[in-house]
Amino acid sequence: MTIVLIDFDRITETSKLGLLSGRDNGVAARKLFHVANGDITPDTRVKIKDNDSVVVSNSYFLGLLEDIFKIHKSKEDLLEHIDYTELSKTNQKELLRGVNRGFSPIINAMG
């Protein structure tokens, strides 16, 4: 089993960003956090953490984690592979919104 750490300090410590937003920006961050298609398997576990000084939008999470969505059949299965307990409450809510959007039949990031 592989464990991938997504630590938003890696972005915010070198810049003064307080908001990470936009699906395209999340897609661009996949390589930085090693969550691009070739970096993950169904057994990959993802740990996500922040420093309380950044807000991450659900669209950013959607773009960042889209390849991971594709290898899980349900949001419940996906969430079993993600540890988000070290995210702020705001970012936990945004992550869950992004996951819900990713598995929505209207948006369907898996399609």
C-alpha positions in Angstrom: 0.0 0.0 0.0 1.3 3.4 -1.0 0.6 6.5 1.2 0.5 9.9 -0.6 0.7 13.1 1.5 -1.0 16.2 0.2 0.3 18.9 2.5 -0.9 22.3 1.4 2.0 23.9 3.3 4.1 23.0 0.2 2.2 25.6 -1.7 1.5 28.2 0.9 5.0 28.3 2.4 6.6 29.5 -0.9 3.8 31.9 -1.8 1.4 34.0 0.1 -1.7 32.2 -1.3 -4.6 32.1 1.1 -7.0 30.6 -1.4 -6.5 27.6 -3.7 -9.4 27.5 -6.2 -10.4 26.3 -9.6 -10.5 22.9 -11.1 -7.7 23.6 -13.6 -5.4 24.7 -10.7 -6.2 21.5 -8.9 -5.3 19.5 -12.1 -2.0 21.4 -12.3 -1.2 20.5 -8.7 -1.5 16.7 -9.3 2.2 16.3 -10.2 3.4 18.3 -7.3 1.4 16.0 -4.9 2.0 12.8 -6.9 -1.7 12.1 -7.5 -1.5 12.0 -11.3 -3.0 9.0 -13.0 0.3 7.0 -13.1 1.1 7.6 -9.4 -2.0 6.0 -7.9 -3.5 2.5 -7.6 -6.7 1.3 -5.9 -4.7 0.6 -2.8 -3.2 4.1 -2.6 -4.0 5.9 0.6 -4.1 9.7 0.6 -3.5 11.9 3.7 -4.5 15.5 3.3 -3.5 18.3 5.7 -3.4 22.1 5.8 -2.1 24.8 8.1 -5.4 26.6 8.8 -4.2 29.6 6.8 -5.4 28.4 3.4 -8.9 27.8 2.1 -9.1 25.1 -0.6 -12.2 25.2 -2.8 -14.3 22.1 -3.7 -13.4 22.8 -7.4 -9.7 22.6 -6.6 -10.2 19.3 -4.7 -12.2 18.0 -7.7 -9.4 18.8 -10.1 -6.7 17.5 -7.8 -8.3 14.2 -6.9 -10.2 13.5 -10.2 -7.9 10.6 -11.2 -8.4 9.0 -7.8 -12.2 9.3 -8.2 -11.9 7.2 -11.3 -10.4 4.2 -9.6 -13.1 4.0 -6.9 -16.7 2.8 -7.5 -18.3 4.9 -4.9 -17.7 8.0 -2.7 -17.8 5.7 0.4 -15.0 3.6 -1.1 -13.0 6.7 -2.0 -13.4 8.2 1.5 -12.1 5.0 3.0 -8.8 5.7 1.2 -8.5 9.4 2.3 -7.5 10.7 5.7 -8.6 14.3 5.9 -8.7 14.6 9.7 -5.8 17.2 9.6 -7.8 19.6 7.4 -9.5 22.6 8.9 -13.3 22.2 9.2 -13.8 24.6 6.3 -11.5 22.5 4.0 -13.1 19.2 5.2 -16.5 20.6 4.0 -15.0 21.7 0.7 -13.4 18.3 0.2 -16.7 16.5 0.8 -18.4 19.0 -1.6 -15.8 18.2 -4.2 -16.2 14.4 -3.7 -20.0 14.8 -4.0 -19.6 16.7 -7.2 -17.1 14.1 -8.5 -19.6 11.4 -8.1 -22.6 13.4 -9.2 -24.3 12.1 -12.3 -24.7 15.7 -13.6 -21.0 16.6 -13.4 -19.6 13.0 -13.3 -15.8 13.5 -13.2 -15.5 9.8 -13.8 -17.0 10.0 -17.2 
